[in-house]
Amino acid sequence: MVKKNILPNKQGRFGKYGGRFVAETLVPALEDLSKEYYKVKTNKDFKKEIDNDLKHFVGRPSPLDFAKRWTKKLGGAQIYLKREDLNHTGAHKINNTVGQILLAKRMKKSRVIAETGAGQHGVATATVAARHGLECVVYMGEEDIKRQSLNVFRMKLLGAKVVPVSSGSKTLKDAMNEAMRDWVTNVDSTYYIIGSVAGPHPYPEIVRDFNSVVGREVQAQSKKLFKKDPDLLVACVGGGSNAMGLFYPFLNKKKVKLIGVEAGGLGLSTGKHAAPLNAGSEGVLHGMRTYLMQDKGGQILETHSISAGLDYPGVGPEHSWLKDSGRAQYVVAKDNEALRAFKELTVVEGIMPALETSHALAYVRKIAPKMKKNKIIVVNISGRGDKDIDAVAKIEGIKL
Amino acid sequence: MSRIKRTFSSLQEQGKQALIAYLVAGVPNVESTVSLMHLMIDKGVDILELGVAFSDPMSEGPLIQKAHEKALTNNVTIKEVLYIVKKFRKKDNHTPVVLMGYTNPFEAMGVDKFCSRAAAVGIDGLLLVDMPFEESSEFYKAATSRNIDIIRLVAPTTNKARVKEICLNATGYIYYISLKGITGAASFNPRDVKEKVKTLKRSTNLPIAIGFGIKNGAMVRKIRNVADGVVVGSALVEIISGKKNRIKRDLSNKLNELVSAL
């Protein structure tokens, strides 16, 4: 049984997953971070400071919006959209960075670094760094820089330095390697703002906690709107922070079904995907034990997804635990299914979702018609699609 | 007595320090790795650290990262590394060989299976960069029960309490990281290193080797007699990754320079 507030344990483990697999140089920094975090986790002043930023800077609470026409079109369960796309900077990622920048300041760090895939976490980090006047360096794979040029320019406008990463697959995992290398070199002055519920302990816990404002709001909004909890929560899973944020407050509510949607890419049988929970195996990467995409020899495989934000061979350790314990289920949506859902939500609801989010929507398209009309689905609209317009145009063969 | 212990105690008797050389297994290819290992010993290297390639070597600088990539392009992973050591042992049964790498490929083979094969081919130690002692009870048991030493890292950031714990959980020798950073990084402060190693000696009777950022004779001289050994990696990997017809000559010159500085 999953008990709230018990996991992770002291070693940062969710069952056998998680932990702290890093070079010795970083262990003391992670211990310091844990100490600081546990000191403030239940501190009222700290909570007040974050709540204030979430309200006035991020614009929370985000609405829980009924997708009236889409519900009618699909002809089954009622679909509600948790509008994280309406947050400042356009995604759920800011929920985490407003919290972590306060930790950085409390720890007297003058410089923050981050890794980014789609660029949303990079933008969210650059944004809070600008607001607090801290130096900011963002590591981004060369491949992703090409796919997400708009976000690269946004980060630069915000005063951040964007460092292209040309090693390995030139995507998110390599950006994370490079950020770790920076951190180990500048560990005294620098705070590493990890953007997902991934990495060594205590990051999976910190990022989950800061994002769980999403689930808490959904809980309160559901009570008000339908006098009960939703029947099904759906979110896309790359590293898994928007899903964890939505799921976490509901872990003890067994009647609420939890579904995470991984990037199926060109299909699981092609090997070109980013679905470690569906097609991977246990291993150790980026400081954590979790499900990974790897070959027989334990080398990490290159991933493929239409969305840069899901293009990652690992997943947050708590998701691995939720999968094994059966509390959550994980499915896949392929590139073309995500693209279809992207277009459908745009024309039917006037909401253009991020390609990452579109994976969750692709699953909703499949499942909603099979559910009774009195059932309620909440899907996390984790980000808006503006950043993907170039990529979508390119797929369509349109020059902008 | 283990090869590592024998090597250090015989060097200590002569008042000498160990020269520990790092190279990535499979660069430029499997066969040359074996002959380069022999060449290194001929030139005065005392202990070999054989790098096992990983797709995501988080603690490595650009030179060693590229070597890992090259080894993987050559399809060299743990099985091939075991073959390399087996072949090396046919001619050399006294030089300690330590494998250095990242947890995942070793686990993929299976901890017990790896350790029993490693013991069979004559591997003396294991250094897993991303596995602090808290995470390594399974490896520790499987390795030390087969007389494979678990080499641990101590960093400039490691506090006294942790140093004690690490030393209690280490065998073979302690690897002191000279700087905050990645392999092949710019420079370290010899005074800081001396200070740290001095305190480290109070916590352990194990030999101490200093590594990271040691590239040439001049740098070796700066920390001469501070510890029981020095590790040179990136500077050698750079030569081995260079033009093939110059590897032997350049490597010999570099090792002459390092040996004469010790």
Interface residues (C-beta under 8 A of the other chain):
Chain A: Q11 G19 R20 F21 V22 A23 E24 T25 L26 V27 P28 A29 S167 G168 K173 D174 N177 M180 R181 V184 T185 N186 V187 D188 G283 V284 L285 H286 G287 L292 Q294 K296 G297 G298 Q299 I300
Chain B: F54 S55 D56 P57 M58 S59 G61 P62 Q65 E69 L72 T77 I78 K79 Y102 T103 N104 P105 F106 E107 A108 M109 V129 D130 M131 P132 E134 E135 R152 L153 V154 A155 P156 T157 T158 N159 R162 I166 I177 K180 G181 I182 A185
